[in-house]
Amino acid sequence: MKAFYGDLKLGILGGGQLGRMLIQQAINYNVTVKILDPDREAPCRKLCDEFNVGSLGDYETVYNFGKTVDLLTIEIEKVNVDALEQLEKEGVLVYPQSRVIRLIQDKGLQKQFFKENDIPTADFQIITSPQQLQQSLIPFPYIQKLRKDGYDGKGVYKVIDESYLAGAFKEPSLIEQWIDFEKEIAVIVARNENGEISTFPMVEMEFNPKANLVEFLIAPSTLPFAVQQKAEQIAKKIADSLKIVGLLAVEMFLDKQGRILVNELAPRPHNSGHQTIEGNVVSQFEQHLRAIFNQPLGDTASLNNAIMVNVLGEAGYEGPAVYQGIEKVLKVPGVYIHLYGKALTKPFRKMGHVTIVDADREKAIEKAKFVQKTLKVIS
């Protein structure tokens, strides 16, 4: 691999904040980065060596873009996989591999993969028509998820009883048992082409109930060591079973009985790993690059307690973004602000994140709550 010599052309499908943070790391490795994104105002537009505007779902657009790079990666799964498959046949390195992206794009295939590989997950049923919902094998309440195109809490519907069926999705979906969970947890795992596998320490997540987005993330976890060890083992097993090259975020539930159940996968850097930039020896973005360049994976150890707060657009505001409270937040020691360069805000849009690091966990949490209360995105 000719990484680190300036002549490796890395293509990234997607120009959002994940691509932006990947570029920030790729610059350190002297890599030429080209971006494809449908939005000419995407966060990556000013940071990359070449910015291309085009549809990620269009076969020709993705194929033609892929032919101009040595290695292609993604920061969003919603891409044309047929084009990626053809590029692989023609010798372009695509990581994560097209077959992995194809499987993860479809939540039904994901669930079947868990079942076939003895990965613990909630009981589920694949639904092909609204009529099938009437004869559900899963008792109420349950969660309905669209098989494709659901993200950031979209494409998810809770069916509490029969009266909720009228509002259910009509498209192909799956339903799964409602888990009365104690905690949402996540493990990010990386695997390179040589088969080296490494996990980041498990993190705990707090969700915004209105937006169904991660609002608050605490690392490292203080849950029992056995729970952390089990979660990391599950993540390694999934990465090994998939033979993925790159990064994989494994979102899980810890239920009230102490069982760990895998919820969903994301084959890329993930919101549950942003705190690694300041909180760990190596960040998730550097680890992803190391994995796809088939270099030795980095040390994932935590350096400190790290809390990550998502900066979301305030409800009731839509238009040019205005950031309130930045000066107050920056007065607090151990606070790191990351703004994503999105010109327009709207309710619950991810506009940035803040990481708070402190040797004292309780102080870190206190500071994080202050940041949440103080830093607002309005218009």
N, C-alpha and C positions, 0 to 999 in steps of 0.2 A: 504494500500500500504506500502510495507516494504522499501520504499525509505529512504535514509539517514542512514541506519544501516549497509551498506557495503555488505549486502547479496542480494540486488536487482541486477539481471543481465539484463542490458539494451543492446539490439541488435540494431545496426544501419545499415540499408541497404545503402551502399555507403560510400566510404572512402575518399571523397574529402575535400575541404576546409571547407564546412559547417559542415561536421562530425567532423573535427578537432576542430572547434570553439565550437561545442557542447560538445566535450570531455573536453575541457579546463574548461567549466562550471561544467560538471558532476563530475570532480575531487573534486570540492569544496563541492559537496553533497555526497562524499564517495560512489559513485555508481560504480559497475563493468561494464565496457563497452567492448562489443565485436563488431567487424566490419566485414562486408562482402563486398569485392570489387574485381572486375576482375583484377585490376592492382596491382601487388605485390610491386610497388613503390609508391602507393597512399599516399597522404599527412598524413593520419591517422596512417600509419603503425607503427610509433615509440611511439605514444601517448596512444594507447588503451591497455587494459589488454590482449586481444586476437585478432589477426588479421587473418582472413580467406580469402584465394584467391578463388574466384568462380564467376560464372555468375549470375548477378542479374535478368536475364530474364529466367533462368532455374528453372522449377518447383521444382525438387528434391533438388537442391542446396539451394534454398530459404526456402523450407519446413524444410529440415534437420537442417539448421542454426537456424530457428525460434524455433525449438523444444528444443534448448539448452538455451533459454532465458525466462525471465518472461514477458518482455515487448519489443515490436518491434516497431521501428520508422524508418523514412526514411530521407535521405538528397537529394534524387533524385527520381522523380516520375516514372522513367522508370524501373519498377520492375515487377516481376511475381505476378499479383494480385490474380490469382487462388490459388496459394500457400498460400497467406495471408488469403484468405477467409477460406481455410481449417484449418489453424492455429487458426483462431478465433473460428471456430466450436469446436476445441479441447481445448479451454480455454486459449490460449495465448492472451494476450492483444496486439492489433495492433492499434496504433495511429499514424497518422490519420487512420481512419477505411478503410478497403479495398474498400468499396463501394464509398467512397469519392475519393480515388486514381483512381479508375476505371473511374469515371466521369471526373476527371481532366486530365487524360491521353488522352482523346479524345476531341479535341477542338469543334467538332460538338455537342457532348453531353453537353459540358460546355455551349455553346451558347443556346441550347434548354432549359437548366436549367435556364438561365437568363430570357428567354422569359416566361417560365412557372411561374416564381416567381416574375415577374414585376421588374426585375433588369434592369436599363437602359443600353443599349448596342447598337452598330452600327447595322444597318440593315444587314441581312446576308442571304445566301442561301447555303444549303448543296449540294455538287457536288459529284456525284458518278462516272461520266465518263467524258472524254474530250469533248464528244459531247454536254453534258449539258452546258458546258461553252459557246458554240455557241448561246444558247438561254438564256443567263443570264438575270435574272430579275433585277440585280443590274447594274446601268449605269456606264460607264467608268468615271474616273479611279477607280479601286477597288483593294483590297488586297486579294491574294489567300494564304491560310494557309493549310498545310497538317494537317489532323485530328490527326495524331499520329507522335510521334518522332521528332517534331520540338522543338528546344530550342536555347537560346542565339542567336536569329536572324536567325537561320537556319530553313528551311521549310517555309519561307515567301517569297512571290513573288508579286511585284507590276505590275498590268496589266494596262498600261496607255491607250492603244487603241487596236484595233483589231490586229495590227501587232505584239503585244506582246503575243498573244495566242499560237503561235508556241512554245514558251519557257515555257509554263505553266506546272505545275505538272500534271502527268497522274494519280497519286494515288488518293484515296478518300480524299476530301478536303472540305473546305468551302470558300466562297468568302464573303467579307464584304465591305460595303461602305467605301470609303476613307474619313477619318476624317481630316479636316483642323483644327488641334488642336492648341490651344494657349500654352498648357503646358502638359507634362506627369507628373502624380502624382501617389502616391502609399500610401496605408494604410495597416499596418500590424495589424491583429486582432488575439487575442488568445481566446480560449474557453476551459474550463475544463469539466470533466465528470459531475460535479454538475450543469453545465449550466451557470457558471459565464463567462462573456464576457468582454474583455478589449481591447481597441485599442491604438496603439502608435500614436503620433501626425503625421499628414499628412506630406509627404515629396515631394519635387519637384525634377525632374530628368532631366539631360541633357544627350543626347545619342551621342555616336560616330557614325556619319553617315556612315562611311566606314564599321565598324564591327557590327553595329546595337546592341551595348552593352551599358549598363549604364556606362558613363564615369565619371560622376560628379553628386553628389547628395547633396542637401541642406536641412538641417533640423534645426529648424522647419520651416515650410512654412510661407511666409509673404502674401500669397494670402488672400482675404477677409475671415473673420471668418465664414460667411455663407457658403462659398465654403468648408472650412475645416470641418465644422460641417456636411454638406451634405455627403461628402466623407466618414467620419467616420460612419455615419448612414448607408450608403450603405454597408460598410464592415461588420458592426454588423449584418445587415439583412441577408447577404450571410452566415456568420458563423452560425447564428441561423437556417436558412433554411436548411443548410447542416447537422446541429447538429455535426459539426466536433469537434474532441478532438485534440488539438494541435494548431499549428500556421498556419495562412493563410495570404499570401501576396496577396493583391488585387491591380492590376495595372489598372490605369484609364487614360482617356483623359479628359482634360478640353477643350471644343471646343470654337470657337470664339464667340459663342452665350451665353457662360456661362453654357452650359449643361455639366454634368459629365456623361461619358459613360465608362462602365467597359470593359477593354480590355481582360485581362487574369488573371487566378488564379494560385498560387503555394502553395501547402499544406505543407509548411515546412519553416524553416528559409530562408531568401532571401537576394539577393544583395542589395535591397533597405532598409535593416535594419542593415547593418554592423556598421553604425555610432552609434548605440544604446549602443555599448560596452563602449565607453567613454562619449557619449552624453546624456544618459538617466539614470534615477535612476536604472532601471532594463534593462538588455540587451534582445534582441530578443531570444538569446540562452537560457538564464535563464528562460524567460517566456515560451518557448516551453517545457522545462523540467518541470516547475511548472504545466503547463496544462496537460501534459501526465501523471504526477504523481498524478493528481487530488489534488493539493495543492492550497492554495489561490494564485491568480494571483498578480504579483508585480505592483508597482507604475511605470507607463510609462512616467512620466513627463520629459520634456527636462531639462537638467542641464545647457545647454549652446548652443550657435550656434555651429553646427557640420556640417562640409563638408566632404563627403567621396569621395575619388578619387580611381578609380580602377587602379591597376598597371598591364598593359597589355604588353605582349611580343611585342617588336618593329617589325615593318614590315622589312622584308629582313634578319631576323635572325632566325636560327633554330639550336638547339643543347643545350649543357650544359649551364645553365643560369648563366649570369654574371650581377650583379647589379651595375649600375653606379650612383653616386651622393648621396649615402646614407648619407655620412658624412655631406654634405652640407644641406641636408634636416633635419637631426637630430639637427642641430644648431638652427633651428627655434622653438621657444617656442610653446607648444600646438600641436606638431605633433606626431602622434602615428603610427608606421609602423607595419603592419601585413604581413609577408611573409608566403606563403602557403606550403613551403617545396617541391615544384615541381622541380625535377632535370633538366628537359628539357624545354626549351622555344620554342615557335613558334609564328608567327604573331597573335596578338590579343588574345593569351591565357591568361586567368586570372591567374596571378602569385602572386598576393597579393592585398592589399588595404592599403590606408593611410587615417586616420581620422585626421582632423584639428579642434581643438576647440578653440574658442575665444569669449569673451564677446561682441566684436565688429564684427558684421556680415560682413561688408565690408573688414575688415582686414582678417577675416577667408577666404573669397573668394580670396583675394590677395595672401595669403599663399598657398591656394589650387592650384592656377595657377602656382605659383613658383614650387610646388611639381610636377605638371604635366610636366613642362618644364625640370625639373632637374633630376628626378628619372627615369632611363631608364633600361629596361631589354634587354640585348643583349646576344650574345654567342661568 
